[in-house]
């Protein structure tokens, strides 16, 4: 039952993100770009520690 709840929550989250991206494409692009920049920065930091 917990897996089904988790699956439905993830599906709802993806649908909400898709609706938001449909109505606010520039905002979605800014959020994705910011997330990508943070991911790259964290990978660079992680590589320096190794």
QUIPEUR-V330310 format. One line per field, one symbol per residue. ss: DSSP state (A for helix, B for strand, O for the rest). phi: phi as a letter, one per 20 degrees, with the letter a starting at -180 (. if undefined). burial: # if it has 16 or more other ideal C-beta (glycine too) atoms within 10 Angstrom, else .. A space follows every 50 residues. Layout:
ss = ???
phi = ???
burial = ???
This chain:
ss = OAAAAAAAAAAAAAAAAAAAAAAOAAAAAAAAAAAAAAAAAAAAAAAAAO
phi = .fffffffffffffffffffffecfffffffffffffffffffffffffe
burial = ..................................................
